[in-house]
Amino acid sequence: MFDDLDHLEEEAIYILREVYGQFANPVILFSGGKDSIVVTHLAIRAFAPMPLPFPLLHVDTGHNFPETIAFRDHFVQKNNARLIVRLVQDTIDQGRAVEETGPRASRNAIQSVTLMDAIRDLKIDCAIGGARRDEEKSRAKERAISCRNSAGQWDPKAQRPEFGRHLNCAHSAGEHFRAFPLSNWTERDVWSYIVRRNLPVPDLYFSHTRLVFEREGVLYAVTDFLQPDGDELATERVVRFRTVGDATCTGAILSTASNLADILDEISTLRTTERSGRGDDKRSDTAMEDRKKQGYF
């Protein structure tokens, strides 16, 4: 039987093949998270038996969970992929960005500068990401093929219309694109696909005991980059992460979901999006949209 997941896979592979055919120098934005893992797997399937035609670009804030970096390196080696790493620390050292200070400081916003520098230096004309419409309200405005102007800014009013399976990739000098093969997927679709294809993911996604503290309703892990402040109390809790981004702004949830079946069951009962635990999205009602206009993923 050809089910909904098959249709989503077919659509994503079509988008990836169109990107390969219509752009000269595309890359996959790879974080080591579940969405970028699925995108990379789809690209491998789309072009097998030839090698993966897209390099993987990781914009490393320097504040990632060690488990994510270890998984990234193992994944790259196992799939014989080409990995390009650009460091936010280099951007700061070069004076291209100013690091935030204070207890709620994060490098998540300034990684847009590092990304845009990489796009310019490497002459990237399309960056393939794992963003989905259900993540956050500004994501729902995206096209599968999303145009950025010469400054890397996203303007929702300037996006190309998409009719059926026609993807408009025409661009002017200086513009580049972001492609989102998972645009029509949901969080549950991603996990269902991981189960179907038996894809490995970082252990952070499964329940484990970790030292955490609560800040503004979000559970943060105690790391070298983030410590409790004032009356914030660190305690050991059984948690897991729905996203595995920068440790300074990525929250955990209380969970006993220790395997893929448990995660699928848990997602069915949750009434919040996975980005509800992202501290950077809580800075304003338009935080994600503002960062996208600055060149964010």
Order of alpha helices (4+ residues) and beta strands (2+ residues): alpha-beta-alpha-beta-alpha-beta-alpha-alpha-beta-beta-beta-alpha-beta-beta-beta-beta-alpha-alpha
